[in-house]
């Protein structure tokens, strides 16, 4: 059923501008971390992009909070949006939601539940891995005793952490880096659990269909 509430109408109108702002925020942050130009107008420009995008996120959150009419109830039911407002590097994860919304709007067939879980978990893992690598590299690159001397080291760390392998050859040594690492570990466990559970459920359904048995309830 089509939701025509004021909050839903606002979300539809703000969908594309916020997606563009999310990408601009991530690109500007990546440039500041990977190719900083201290004392030049370029760094000022990227900082301006970051602040403008963050301001847009804040306006969107405030507008949806006001239109919902739920006050504290909105914060409780939209806790992820609150976290994303505080940590805007996670904002590009909206791409997953935007894709689903556009599929629905165009009347295109949706993927099966298992395929959607695996696809969205994969997209989320790539975005979290990239943003996590950027954030931890910014914290670690100039720290005494660092093991992340290049962005490639940070990417390797992000991959091993998200996959919950954790080789231990590249580890954060700063407090900020360890806080980021804890968050990435938690996300990795959640994504791995979602993919594993969905894939296992799909296998049970396939085997049950082949043997004519009813799959066990999960």
GIHUSUL-V33961 format. One record per run of one state. SS is the DSSP state (H for helix, E for strand, - for the rest). FROM is the first residue (numbers start at 0). TO is the last residue. If there is no record, write none. Layout:
ss:SS from:FROM to:TO
ss:SS from:FROM to:TO
This chain:
ss:- from:0 to:4
ss:H from:5 to:33
ss:- from:34 to:39
ss:H from:40 to:67
ss:- from:68 to:70
ss:H from:71 to:76
ss:- from:77 to:77
ss:H from:78 to:85
ss:- from:86 to:86
ss:H from:87 to:104
ss:- from:105 to:111
ss:H from:112 to:139
ss:- from:140 to:149
ss:H from:150 to:161
ss:- from:162 to:173
ss:H from:174 to:210
ss:- from:211 to:217
